Amino acid sequence: MQAEPIKTTEQGLFDWRKIAKDVLISRALDDLEEFDLVKQKKVLYQFSARGHDLAQILLGQIMTAKKDAVSGYYRSRPLLLSMGIPVEQFLQATMMRQGGFSNGRDIGVVFNEPNHDGACVLPMSGGVGAQYTPVAGWAQAIEFHRNHLKNSDWDGAMGLVLGGDASVATNGFWSALTMATTLSLPMMFYIEDNGYGISVPSSFQTPGGNIVKNLESFKGIKLLSGDGTNPSEAAALISEANQHVREQRSPVLLRLTVPRLNGHSAQDTQSYKSADRIAFEKQHDPLPKLKKYVISQGFLTEAEWQSMAEEAVAFCQSMADKVDAQAFADPEAVHSHAFEERGAEGKPLLQTQGGIHLKQPQFPPSSEEVIAEPGRINMVTAIRKTLDFELTHNDKMMVFGEDVGAKGGVHAVTLGLQEKHGEDKVFDTSLSEEGIIGRSLGMSLAGLLPVPEIQFRKYADPAEEQLNETGSMRWRTNNRFAAPMVVRMAGGYFGCGDPWHSQCAEVKWVHAIGWQVAMPSNAEDAVGLLRYALRDNNPTIFFEHRKMLDHMWARRPYPGDQYIVPFGKGKKILSGDRLTVVSWGGMVHMCQTAIEQTGVQADLIDLRTLRPWDKGMVLESVKRTGRCLIVHEDNISAGFGAEIAAVLAKEAFFYLDAPIERLATADIGNPHDPRLMEHALPNPNSIAMRIMELDKV
């Protein structure tokens, strides 16, 4: 009794026999897990969909376009069941067996399903509200594929996102709502309102507990509301919403009230609900209503319904027995797929869905050879020229962010790019970093190359959830999905400092799962590193240091449109045998000044990238010099210098003639007064003093 593929007519009519079958299977699965498998500890996370199931299964039958995409949350299994995902795969996920959605890496209630020829299930999140902005990004990508790339495969497609009533209070919901309405995106918001966010009533999430009434003044979106337990009413509203999105190419928010017939999870006793409330919810169970409807309409007989219910229970039990005999994932393989991996003959093991390299695009030839143009340019110009060249040669690349378009960026890096490449490829966004990165995630999953800009490093903090979603995606889906992008991020000290615009804190993204981190110190390296990032199949944080954007030291001849610097290869700026100085970003030029000031013969290594970093170059140097000073702008406690020091302490211990030294910013913010800032940060004088001390040991 396996779930069947979707079957609907061209008029959008629903297959009620299949709806009944899927609802009964969904109920049988919930019963099996909650009453047996959870108690046996074969399932560790269980979220019942009882009460939510009918409306979700109706929704599954409208996902018919080739490039539709949907993202839900932990209570969205009925929708996926309706879309034809096998029961065995659901149980493999919840029972943590091989063959599930993540091979035991992610909790079994967040699903994904790659699909290039039908509706794609975007990787769900364990974070409330995190599903909204990626679907908005997918919806924007639909329009880009249709209108800019002229790809008819995307005609009629839409993005569908599911969320509970509590999720309408999140940043992600409001950011996605802004995107969908201002850009008129083909996106459907489905809010299944069960009245509670775990134990908190919906009146705490939105005034009056009804998001539709609170959005009545919103422009550019169709609002629908009704009873998700009434089969005919729910079907009519879903059909109306579907027709509007696909024909008008504009968003809809559909709110259906549903009962949550069980606790938030299997462990939730619902003690916060009154007996009257529980009785009221039981009275609104959609299952008896569905049974009455399909029998009264002649879709099923009483006997057929009963037989179908018994078959559902037996089928789910047989699938559980089958999965219980299957193997768990291999623990030795759990380290794989944090980044793109290479197989035989160096060919990449491409993910199933998402990413710029799925079809092996042909980029112009590249080389590590410098073919310098006359004159010297600053880093701003170098980055702009590289973006310009790559935009010209990659139809799927998009550059966007706050003030990126007409203004050309607050740092002038994107000046003129919108005028040359058009507003489809270079554009401004609403002021929401959550929205900028969330939309980037959805675009990347839709096969585009997003290059979002975060104006200052500190401004990335509101987007941290989406940045974590992006970086961890390849690993937590076991290489089924990946979301490569290049996040351009400015920061670091400037003529003055402050805690909001001068922060560095690059170690956060080195520590995060799945992110590469590049920190060029000069214009030449910025060109090579950025080009590598734009052609790679991993997400990258590309750090553009504010001071170095127009610093005299950082100016270099443009190295050519072919120039590329592979990540993980440091650069030796100076050579010597007395000391190794390791640095990156805005500290490299200070280290060079300090070394030349002291006259000490020292190796100066510019790491250029921190994830990956050139451990081999640093170890070779330290084993030869016997001394090491690590200089960085980030705070000293748990800064990346500590990681380097730990590696040297283990792998170069017997070569050391002196303790490994670190010089970094104290554990404070970046002061605004230039005199305070100079005192707080490493500077040529303080670096020189530390070099002299270490040289004497």
C-alpha positions in Angstrom: 0.0 0.0 0.0 2.7 2.4 -1.0 2.0 6.1 -1.4 1.2 6.8 -5.1 2.4 9.6 -7.3 0.3 12.7 -7.6 -2.7 12.5 -10.0 -4.8 15.5 -10.7 -6.7 16.7 -13.7 -5.9 19.8 -15.7 -8.7 21.5 -13.9 -7.0 21.0 -10.6 -9.6 18.6 -9.2 -8.4 16.4 -6.4 -8.0 12.6 -6.3 -10.1 11.9 -3.2 -9.4 8.2 -3.1 -5.7 9.0 -2.9 -6.4 11.7 -0.4 -8.2 9.2 1.9 -5.5 6.6 1.4 -2.7 9.1 2.3 -4.5 10.5 5.3 -5.0 6.9 6.7 -1.4 6.1 6.0 -0.3 9.3 7.8 -2.4 8.4 10.8 -1.1 4.8 10.9 2.5 6.1 10.8 1.8 8.5 13.7 0.2 5.8 15.7 3.0 3.3 15.0 5.7 5.7 16.0 4.1 7.3 19.0 2.6 4.1 20.6 5.4 1.6 19.7 8.6 2.9 18.1 9.1 5.9 20.5 8.6 3.7 23.5 11.0 1.1 22.1 13.5 4.0 21.5 13.7 3.1 17.9 12.4 6.6 17.1 13.9 9.5 19.1 12.0 12.5 17.6 8.3 12.2 16.9 6.0 15.0 15.9 2.4 13.9 15.2 0.6 15.5 12.2 -2.9 14.4 13.4 -5.2 17.2 12.5 -2.8 18.9 10.1 -2.8 15.9 7.7 -5.9 16.5 5.5 -5.0 20.0 4.4 -1.3 19.1 3.8 -2.3 16.1 1.6 -4.6 18.4 -0.4 -1.6 20.7 -0.9 0.6 17.9 -2.1 -1.7 17.3 -5.0 -1.2 20.8 -6.4 2.6 20.5 -6.7 2.5 19.5 -10.3 4.9 21.9 -12.2 8.3 20.6 -13.2 10.2 23.3 -11.1 7.9 23.6 -8.1 9.6 23.6 -4.8 8.3 23.3 -1.2 9.8 23.6 2.2 8.0 22.8 5.4 8.9 22.0 9.0 8.9 19.1 11.4 5.1 18.5 11.1 5.0 18.4 7.3 5.3 14.6 6.6 1.7 14.3 5.2 2.5 16.8 2.5 5.5 14.8 1.3 3.5 11.5 1.6 1.0 13.1 -0.8 3.8 14.0 -3.2 4.8 10.3 -3.5 7.7 9.9 -1.2 7.8 6.3 0.0 6.8 5.3 3.6 10.0 3.3 3.8 12.1 6.4 3.4 10.2 8.2 6.2 10.8 5.3 8.5 14.5 5.1 7.5 14.7 8.7 8.5 12.9 8.5 11.9 14.5 5.1 12.7 18.0 6.5 11.7 18.8 3.9 9.1 20.7 4.1 5.8 18.7 5.3 2.9 16.8 8.0 4.7 17.0 11.8 4.0 20.3 12.2 5.8 21.7 8.7 6.7 21.1 9.5 10.4 22.8 12.9 10.4 19.8 15.0 10.9 16.7 14.5 13.0 14.2 12.2 11.2 11.4 14.8 11.0 13.1 17.3 8.7 13.0 16.0 5.2 14.4 16.8 1.7 13.9 15.3 -1.7 16.0 16.3 -4.8 14.0 16.4 -8.0 14.9 18.0 -11.4 11.8 16.8 -13.2 9.1 17.5 -10.6 8.4 19.2 -7.3 11.6 19.5 -5.2 11.5 19.3 -1.4 14.0 21.8 -0.2 15.9 20.7 2.9 13.8 21.5 5.9 15.2 23.2 9.0 15.0 22.6 12.7 14.9 26.3 13.2 11.4 27.9 13.4 10.8 30.3 10.5 14.0 29.5 8.7 12.1 27.9 5.8 10.5 31.1 4.5 13.3 33.1 2.9 14.8 30.2 1.0 11.5 29.6 -0.7 11.3 33.3 -1.5 14.7 32.9 -3.1 13.5 29.9 -5.1 10.5 31.9 -6.3 12.8 34.7 -7.4 15.0 32.2 -9.2 11.9 30.9 -11.0 11.3 34.4 -12.5 15.0 34.7 -13.3 15.1 31.3 -15.1 11.9 32.2 -17.0 12.5 35.9 -17.9 16.3 36.3 -18.1 17.5 32.8 -19.1 14.4 32.1 -21.2 14.1 28.5 -19.8 10.6 27.2 -20.3 11.1 24.4 -17.8 10.3 27.0 -15.1 7.0 28.2 -16.6 4.1 27.9 -14.2 6.3 27.0 -11.3 5.9 28.3 -7.7 7.4 28.1 -4.3 5.3 26.7 -1.4 6.2 27.2 2.2 4.5 25.7 5.2 4.6 27.3 8.7 2.7 27.1 11.9 0.9 30.1 13.5 3.9 30.7 15.9 6.3 31.1 13.0 4.6 34.3 11.8 6.4 36.1 14.5 9.9 35.3 13.2 12.2 37.5 11.1 12.2 34.9 8.4 8.4 35.2 7.8 8.4 39.0 7.6 11.5 39.1 5.4 10.0 36.6 3.0 6.7 38.4 3.0 8.5 41.6 2.1 10.3 39.9 -0.8 7.3 38.1 -2.1 5.1 41.3 -2.1 7.6 43.9 -3.4 8.9 41.6 -6.1 5.5 39.9 -6.9 6.9 36.4 -6.6 5.0 33.2 -7.4 5.0 32.0 -3.8 2.3 30.5 -1.6 2.5 30.9 2.2 0.5 28.2 3.9 0.0 28.9 7.6 -1.5 25.9 9.4 -3.0 27.6 12.5 -3.5 25.1 15.4 -3.6 27.9 18.0 -0.4 27.0 19.8 3.4 27.4 19.5 4.1 24.4 21.7 2.3 25.8 24.8 2.1 29.5 23.8 -1.3 30.6 22.4 -1.3 32.2 18.9 -2.5 35.5 20.5 1.1 35.9 21.7 2.4 35.6 18.1 0.1 38.1 16.4 -2.6 40.4 17.7 -5.9 38.5 17.9 -4.2 35.3 16.9 -5.1 35.7 13.2 -2.3 36.6 10.8 -4.7 37.1 7.8 -6.6 39.9 9.7 -3.4 41.5 10.6 -2.2 41.6 7.0 -5.4 43.1 5.4 -3.6 46.3 4.7 -0.7 44.6 2.9 -0.4 45.3 -0.8 0.5 42.8 -3.4 -0.7 39.6 -1.8 -3.9 37.6 -1.9 -5.2 36.6 1.6 -7.3 33.5 2.2 -8.5 32.0 5.4 -10.8 29.1 6.3 -11.3 25.7 8.0 -8.6 23.2 7.2 -10.7 20.3 8.6 -13.6 20.8 6.2 -12.7 18.8 3.1 -14.7 20.8 0.6 -13.8 24.2 2.0 -10.1 23.4 2.3 -10.0 22.0 -1.2 -11.7 25.1 -2.6 -9.4 27.5 -0.9 -6.3 25.5 -1.9 -7.5 25.4 -5.5 -8.1 29.1 -5.4 -4.7 29.9 -4.0 -3.0 27.6 -6.5 -4.8 29.2 -9.4 -3.9 32.7 -8.3 -0.2 32.0 -7.8 0.2 30.2 -11.1 -1.9 32.5 -13.3 -1.2 35.9 -11.7 2.5 35.2 -10.8 2.0 36.8 -7.4 1.9 35.6 -3.8 -0.9 34.2 -1.7 -1.1 33.6 2.0 -3.5 30.9 2.9 -4.3 30.4 6.6 -6.3 27.3 7.5 -7.3 26.5 11.1 -6.5 22.9 12.2 -6.4 21.1 15.5 -3.2 19.8 16.9 -4.7 16.5 18.3 -1.5 15.5 20.1 1.2 17.3 22.0 3.9 19.3 20.3 6.0 16.1 20.4 5.6 12.6 21.7 6.9 13.8 25.1 4.4 16.7 25.4 1.4 15.9 27.7 -0.5 19.1 26.8 -1.1 19.9 30.5 -1.4 23.5 29.5 -4.6 22.9 27.6 -8.0 22.8 29.4 -10.2 19.8 29.1 -12.7 21.9 27.1 -10.0 22.8 24.7 -8.9 19.2 24.1 -12.6 18.2 23.7 -13.1 21.0 21.2 -10.1 19.9 19.1 -11.2 16.3 19.1 -14.6 17.5 17.7 -12.7 19.1 14.8 -10.7 16.1 13.8 -10.6 16.2 10.0 -10.6 12.3 9.7 -14.3 11.7 10.5 -15.2 14.7 8.3 -13.1 13.2 5.4 -14.7 9.8 5.8 -18.2 11.3 5.7 -17.3 13.5 2.7 -15.8 10.8 0.5 -18.6 8.3 1.2 -21.3 10.9 0.7 -19.8 12.0 -2.6 -19.4 8.4 -3.8 -15.6 8.3 -3.9 -15.5 5.4 -1.4 -18.0 3.0 0.2 -18.0 2.4 4.0 -16.5 -1.0 3.3 -13.8 0.4 1.1 -12.9 3.0 3.8 -12.6 0.3 6.5 -10.5 -1.9 4.2 -8.3 1.0 3.3 -7.8 1.8 7.0 -6.8 -1.7 7.9 -4.5 -2.0 4.9 -2.8 1.3 6.0 -2.0 -0.1 9.5 -0.7 -3.4 8.1 1.3 -1.7 5.5 3.0 0.7 7.9 3.8 -2.1 10.3 5.4 -4.2 7.5 7.5 -1.2 6.4 8.7 -0.7 10.0 9.6 -4.3 10.2 11.5 -4.1 7.0 13.4 -0.9 8.0 14.1 -2.4 11.5 16.1 -5.1 9.7 18.2 -2.6 7.8 21.6 -1.3 8.7 22.4 1.9 10.5 24.7 4.4 8.7 28.4 3.6 8.8 30.0 5.7 11.7 33.2 5.9 9.7 31.4 7.8 6.9 30.0 10.5 9.2 32.9 12.9 8.4 32.2 13.0 4.7 30.5 15.7 2.7 31.3 18.8 4.9 32.7 20.1 1.6 32.6 19.0 -2.0 34.6 15.8 -2.4 36.5 14.4 -5.3 36.3 10.8 -6.6 38.1 8.9 -9.3 40.4 10.9 -11.5 39.7 14.0 -9.4 36.1 14.4 -10.6 33.8 16.0 -8.1 31.2 14.0 -6.3 28.4 16.4 -7.1 25.3 16.7 -4.9 22.0 15.6 -6.3 20.3 19.0 -6.2 21.4 22.7 -6.2 24.8 24.3 -6.9 26.4 25.9 -9.9 28.3 22.9 -11.0 25.5 20.4 -11.5 25.8 20.7 -15.3 29.6 21.3 -15.3 29.6 24.9 -16.7 32.5 25.8 -18.9 34.3 28.8 -17.4 37.0 30.7 -19.3 40.5 29.3 -18.8 42.2 30.2 -15.6 45.8 30.1 -14.4 47.9 30.9 -11.4 50.2 32.9 -13.7 50.2 36.6 -13.2 49.8 38.5 -16.5 50.0 42.0 -15.0 48.4 45.0 -16.6 50.3 48.4 -16.4 49.8 50.5 -13.3 48.5 49.7 -9.9 44.8 49.4 -8.8 43.2 49.4 -5.4 41.3 46.4 -4.0 38.0 48.1 -4.7 38.8 48.2 -8.4 40.3 44.7 -8.4 37.1 43.2 -6.9 34.9 45.2 -9.2 36.8 44.1 -12.3 36.6 40.4 -11.2 32.9 40.6 -10.5 32.4 42.3 -13.9 34.3 39.6 -15.8 32.6 36.7 -14.0 29.1 38.3 -14.5 29.9 38.5 -18.2 30.8 34.9 -18.4 28.3 33.3 -16.0 24.6 33.8 -16.9 23.5 32.3 -13.6 25.5 34.7 -11.4 23.7 37.4 -9.5 25.2 40.2 -7.3 22.9 41.8 -4.7 22.5 43.4 -1.3 21.6 46.7 0.3 22.7 49.7 -1.8 24.5 47.4 -4.3 22.6 48.6 -7.4 22.2 52.2 -8.3 24.6 53.5 -5.5 27.2 50.9 -6.4 27.7 49.7 -2.8 28.5 51.7 0.3 32.2 50.9 -0.4 31.8 51.6 -4.2 32.8 48.0 -5.0 29.8 47.4 -7.3 29.8 50.8 -8.9 28.5 50.6 -12.5 27.8 46.9 -12.5 24.0 47.3 -12.5 24.1 49.7 -15.4 26.2 47.3 -17.4 24.6 43.9 -16.5 21.0 45.0 -15.7 18.8 44.9 -12.7 18.1 41.1 -13.1 21.7 40.3 -12.3 22.8 43.2 -10.0 20.1 44.6 -7.7 19.2 46.1 -4.4 17.4 44.2 -1.6 15.3 45.1 1.4 17.1 45.8 4.6 17.2 42.3 6.0 20.3 40.2 6.2 18.2 37.2 7.1 16.4 37.8 3.8 19.6 38.4 1.8 21.2 35.1 2.9 18.0 33.1 3.0 17.1 34.2 -0.5 20.6 33.3 -1.6 20.2 29.8 -0.2 17.0 29.3 -2.3 18.6 30.7 -5.4 21.6 28.4 -5.1 19.3 25.4 -4.7 17.6 26.5 -7.9 21.0 26.3 -9.7 22.0 30.0 -9.6 25.2 31.5 -8.2 24.2 34.1 -5.7 26.9 36.7 -4.6 25.2 38.6 -1.7 26.9 41.5 0.0 26.8 42.1 3.7 27.8 45.7 4.2 29.7 45.2 7.4 30.8 42.1 9.3 28.6 42.9 12.3 25.5 43.0 10.1 25.9 39.3 9.3 24.8 38.4 12.8 21.0 38.6 12.0 21.7 36.2 9.2 23.6 33.7 11.2 20.8 31.2 11.2 20.7 31.2 7.4 24.5 31.2 7.1 24.5 28.1 9.3 21.7 26.5 7.2 23.8 27.1 4.1 27.1 25.8 5.4 25.7 22.7 7.0 23.4 21.7 4.1 25.7 19.4 2.2 26.7 17.5 5.3 23.3 17.2 6.9 21.6 16.0 3.7 24.5 13.6 3.0 25.4 15.4 -0.3 21.8 15.3 -1.6 21.8 19.2 -1.6 24.4 21.9 -1.5 24.1 25.7 -1.7 27.4 27.2 -3.0 27.5 31.0 -2.9 30.0 33.8 -2.3 29.1 36.1 0.6 31.1 39.3 0.3 31.5 40.8 3.7 33.3 44.0 4.6 34.7 44.8 8.1 37.9 45.4 10.1 39.5 48.6 11.3 39.4 51.8 9.3 40.4 55.4 10.0 38.5 55.0 13.2 36.7 52.1 14.9 33.4 51.2 16.5 31.7 48.0 17.7 29.3 48.0 14.7 31.3 48.7 11.5 34.8 47.7 12.4 34.4 44.1 13.7 36.4 41.3 12.2 35.4 38.1 14.1 36.3 35.9 11.1 36.9 32.9 13.3 33.1 32.4 13.6 32.9 31.3 10.0 36.0 29.2 10.2 34.4 27.4 13.0 31.1 27.0 11.2 30.3 23.9 9.3 30.9 23.9 5.6 32.2 27.5 5.0 35.4 28.4 3.2 36.9 31.7 4.4 39.1 34.0 2.3 40.8 37.1 3.7 42.9 38.8 1.0 45.4 41.5 2.1 45.9 43.1 -1.4 44.4 43.7 -4.8 46.2 40.9 -6.6 45.2 38.2 -4.1 41.6 39.6 -4.0 41.3 38.9 -7.8 42.6 35.4 -7.6 40.8 34.3 -4.5 37.5 35.8 -5.6 37.6 34.1 -9.0 38.3 30.8 -7.3 35.4 31.3 -5.0 33.0 32.2 -7.8 33.9 29.0 -9.7 34.0 26.6 -6.7 31.2 24.4 -5.5 31.3 25.3 -1.8 29.9 28.3 0.0 32.6 31.0 0.7 32.8 34.0 3.0 34.9 36.5 1.1 36.2 39.1 3.5 36.9 42.6 2.1 38.9 44.5 4.7 37.8 48.1 4.9 41.3 49.5 5.5 42.8 47.5 2.6 40.1 48.4 0.1 42.0 51.6 -0.8 45.3 51.2 1.1 48.5 52.2 -0.7 50.2 48.9 0.3 47.4 46.8 -1.0 47.5 48.3 -4.5 48.9 45.9 -7.1 48.8 45.6 -10.9 45.7 43.8 -12.1 46.9 40.2 -12.6 44.7 39.4 -15.6 41.2 37.9 -16.2 42.7 34.5 -16.1 44.3 34.8 -12.7 43.1 32.4 -10.0 44.4 31.5 -6.5 43.4 28.1 -5.2 42.2 28.1 -1.6 44.6 26.8 1.0 47.8 28.2 -0.5 49.6 30.8 1.6 52.0 33.4 0.2 55.4 34.1 1.6 55.9 37.9 1.6 59.4 38.0 3.2 62.0 35.3 3.7 64.3 34.8 6.7 65.6 32.2 9.0 65.2 33.7 12.5 61.5 33.8 12.9 58.2 33.0 11.3 55.4 35.6 11.3 52.0 34.4 10.3 49.2 36.8 9.5 46.3 37.6 7.1 44.0 40.4 6.0 44.6 43.8 7.4 47.5 42.9 9.6 49.9 41.7 6.9 51.1 45.1 5.8 51.7 46.0 9.5 53.7 42.8 10.0 55.9 43.6 7.0 56.5 47.2 8.2 57.4 45.8 11.7 59.8 43.2 10.3 61.6 45.8 8.1 61.7 48.2 11.0 63.5 45.6 13.3 65.8 44.2 10.7 65.1 40.7 11.9 65.4 38.1 9.1 62.0 36.6 9.3 59.5 34.6 7.1 56.3 36.5 6.7 53.4 34.3 5.6 50.1 35.7 4.4 47.7 32.8 4.8 45.2 34.4 2.4 42.5 31.8 3.3 41.7 30.4 6.8 39.4 27.6 5.8 41.3 25.8 4.4 44.7 27.2 5.6 48.2 26.4 4.4 49.4 24.2 7.3 52.2 22.8 5.2 53.8 26.2 4.5 53.6 27.3 8.1 55.0 24.0 9.5 57.9 24.0 7.0 58.8 27.6 8.0 58.5 27.1 11.7 60.5 23.8 11.6 63.3 25.9 9.9 63.2 29.0 12.0 62.2 27.5 15.4 60.1 30.6 16.4 56.6 31.7 15.5 54.6 34.9 16.0 50.9 34.8 15.0 49.3 38.3 14.4 45.6 38.8 13.8 43.0 41.5 14.3 40.3 39.4 15.8 40.1 39.1 19.6 42.8 36.9 21.1 40.6 34.4 23.0 39.7 31.5 20.7 40.9 33.5 17.7 42.3 31.6 14.7 45.8 32.1 16.0 45.0 29.7 18.8 44.2 27.0 16.2 47.5 27.6 14.5 49.3 27.5 17.8 47.7 24.2 18.7 48.7 22.6 15.4 52.3 23.8 15.8 52.5 22.7 19.4 51.6 19.1 18.3 53.4 18.9 14.9 56.4 21.1 15.4 57.0 20.8 19.1 60.5 19.4 18.9 61.6 22.1 16.4 60.7 25.0 18.6 63.4 27.2 20.3 60.8 29.5 22.0 57.2 29.4 23.0 54.7 30.2 20.2 53.5 33.8 20.6 50.2 35.4 19.6 49.5 39.1 19.2 45.9 40.1 18.7 43.2 42.5 19.8 42.3 42.3 23.5 38.9 40.8 24.3 37.1 44.1 23.8 35.2 45.8 21.0 36.9 48.1 18.5 37.1 51.6 20.0 35.9 54.6 18.1 38.6 57.1 19.1 41.5 56.5 16.7 44.0 56.7 19.6 42.1 54.1 21.6 41.8 51.9 18.5 45.6 52.1 17.8 46.3 51.1 21.3 43.8 48.2 21.3 44.8 46.6 18.0 48.2 45.3 17.0 50.2 48.0 15.2 53.7 48.1 13.7 55.3 49.2 16.9 53.7 46.6 19.1 54.4 43.9 16.5 58.0 45.0 16.2 58.4 44.9 20.0 57.1 41.4 20.1 59.4 40.3 17.2 62.5 41.7 19.0 61.5 39.9 22.2 61.1 36.6 20.4 64.3 37.0 18.5 66.2 37.2 21.7 64.9 34.0 23.2 
